[in-house]
């Protein structure tokens, strides 16, 4: 029997390729000592991946039972019972050891270095987000690489990272930002916070994802009547287009909930629970707000908030600026004092969950608001 297995080791042929999901198809022809196929035979096969060298630490192992064809051929999908996705493919060489058992115990039939497979599997977790002025490479584990001197994520002036429309004192110059583009061609900076990637600027599109125009130019009466019409609408703060930079547009909740989608492909209006994931990651509602607010004050000409802008550090890079809002009767208020964002989660027929930051505290508040109110929107990557 040992001679037969030794001959198998010499005659076995291996084909290794990668496909999605994270599986490695393994195909072999089993032959006996005289080179004849082991037809219609039951085999136990054990596959082990070693780190670094052929005898290195075992980092993965799977046992499979197979039956050969009339030609001695068998095929298995490695990773079908023990996941391959947790392997550190991108660091160090990997070697595949194969052992067979014909009924008298496992016998080692060979060890071969994996070459293209780890790279193919690792490539499955990579996505690239290309801005108009540079590249940001995002990896599936949440890390990213900025191309120095090229990426828009690194643009700054006097040590302060600029808003994409040019306003200073918005972003955190100590952090690296990505970018995204909406359906109207507007560019925004983005940041990875924990397991999420957020826009770090307020949405500023006048059209839905499918290209349809979002209603605008509403009088106070028409704006208030959205509670009855349930039609999505937007407005600039105080009907002044100059407020688009850096505050974006104000949307009622019906625009957020419209089936035509307010956010671009690959992004969505965050749910109430997704907002909670963010604030929990930043330490909870009592302190997260300071980590989300832009720094500086209007009085000192160092920022966009009125003093005291309590506890503002923008350490998360979220870069919340005080865009104010349009109330349920159509009036405008609190620019410089409050930053208010919608979630996509409704509470009842007339209200939905939202989040807001204030100039006098470092907390972030979770509140319900009338759906016809105009708030800012931050999109979250799907």
Secondary structure, DSSP 8 states (H G I E B T S, - for coil): -HHHHHHHHHH---EEEEETTTEEEEEEE-B-TTS-B-TT-EEEEEEEEEESSTTS-EEEEEEEEEE--TTSEEEEEETSSS-STTS-TTSS-EEEEEEEESSS--EEEEEEEE-HHHHHHHHTTEEEEE-SS-EEEEETTS-EEE-TTT-GGG-EETTEE--TTS-SS-S-TTS--EEEE-TTS-EEEEEEETTEEEESS----SB-TTS-B-B----HHHHHTHHHH---BEE-GGG-GGGHHHH--EE-HHHHH-TT-SS-TTEEE--HHHHHHHHHHTT-HHHHHHHHB---BTTTTS-SB-TT-TT---TTS--B---BEE-TTS-EE-TTTEEEEEEEEESSSSEEEEEEEETT-S-EEEEEEETTSBBB--EEE-
